[in-house]
């Protein structure tokens, strides 16, 4: 009897893993657009302190600002997507909502969880990124030339956020 119970348990675990793998938690086109816009907006916010406080002329260094901002926006968008996917899987697994039920109540809960994970992902990664910019830019790399400070600060901050989102 013990082998049958063990086999049933393995079968249940396999079914749950199969449902998790089959369930689509990939972001929609709408979410990807919002990820990109949010990432671009937050990355573009870092231009203002460097232009006003550190006095790096925008018109002299506009190619640097554009390239670094677009690269940071892409990195932040990937971080948002990774964190949202992780949170969605985690919450669905905890609440047992992986069944492909047509019940309206279950569908509403699943949509609510996706929205919650989406919002938290953007908030969490934006806070990490802006904290990294403040910490790295104004304390660690304060002695560098302002343009190199900007490039390294935004680059390291995006890298930190990306690795923090993938190690969840």
N, C-alpha and C positions, 0 to 999 in steps of 0.2 A: 504494500500500500504506500509506503514511503516514496518509491520511485514515481508512482502515479501523481501524488501530491506535488512532488518536485517538478514533474513534467507539466502539470497544470499551471504552476506558478511561472515556469519559464514561458509557457504559452501566453499567459496574461501579460507578462513583461514584454514579450515579442509583439503582441497586439498593440500595446500602448506605444511602444517605440515605432511601430509601423504607422499608427495614427499620427504620431508626432511628425514623422518624416513626410507623410502624405499631406498633412495640413499645411496650407499655403499661408505663410506669414511674411511673404515678400512684400516690400512696400509698393503701393500703387504709384501710378504716374503722378498723381496729385501730391502724394507724400514726398516723392523725389523732388518735385519742383519746390515744395516748401522747404525741404532740407537744403537745397541749393541756395534759395533766396535767403534763408536764415543764416546759413554759413557765410554767404557773401556780405550780408548786413553786419554781422558780428566782426568779420575780418576787416571790413571797411571802417568800423569804429576805431580800430587801432591806428588808423592814419591820423585822426584828429589830434591825439596827444603828441605824436611825433611832429606834426606840423606846427602846433601852437606852443607846446611846452619845450620841446627839444629844438625847435626852430629849424626843421628840415624843410626846405622850400619844395612845395608840391610840384610846381611847374618845371623845376630843374630835374626832379627825380620821378616824374610820373610813370616812366616805364617800370621802374623798380616797384613802385606802389601797386601798379596794376598786376604785374606778374605775381608778386608775393600775395596780394589779396586773392587773386583767382586760385592760386595753389592752396592757400589756407582755406578758402571756401570749399574746394574739392575735398580736402582732408577732413574738414568738419562735417561735410555731408556724409562721408563714409562712416565717421564716428557716430553720427545720429542714427544711421541705418543699422549699424552693428548693435548699438545700445537698445534701440527699439526692438529689434529681433530677439535679443537676449531677454529683455523684460517681458515681451509678449509670451515667449515660450515658458518662462518661469511662472508667470501668473496663470497661464492656461493649465500648466501642469499641477499647480497648487490647488486650483479650483476644479479640476477635472472637466474642463470644457472642450476637450479635443474631439468629441463626437460630432459628426457631420449631421447634426439634428436640424430639422426644419422648424423646430419650435421657435416661435417669435421671441419668446423670453430669453432663450439661450442665444439666439442671434443678436439680440440687443445687448446682452452681457458681453458677448465677444467683441462687438463694435465698441462698447464702452471701454473694454480692456485695451483694445488697440489705440484708442484715442488717449487714454491715460498713459500708456507706454510712450506714445509719440510725444506728448507734451513733456513728460518727465525727461525723456532723452534730450530734447532741445534745451531744457533748463539746465540739466546736469552738465552737459558738455559745454554750454556757454559759460557757466560759472567756472568750470575748470580752465577753459581757454583764457578768459579774462584775468583770472587769478594768476595763471602762468605768465601772461604778458606783463602784469604789474610786478610780479616777483622777479622774473628773469630780466626784463627790460630796464627796470629802474633800480635794481639792486645788484644783480650778478654781472650784467654787461654795461654798467653805467660808465665805465672807463673807455669803452670803444667809441669809435667815430659813430655819429648818429645813424648814418645809412646802414652800416654794418650791424649796428645795434638792432635796428628795425628788422633787418633780414633774419638775423639769428634768433631774435626774440620770438617773432611770429613763427618761424620754422620749428624751433624747439617746443613752443607752446602747442602747436598743432600735433607734433609728434607725440608729445606727452599725453594729450587728450586721446589720440588714436590708440596708443598702447593701453591707456587706462580703460578704454571702451572694449578692447579685444580681450582683456584679461579678466573680464567679469566672469 
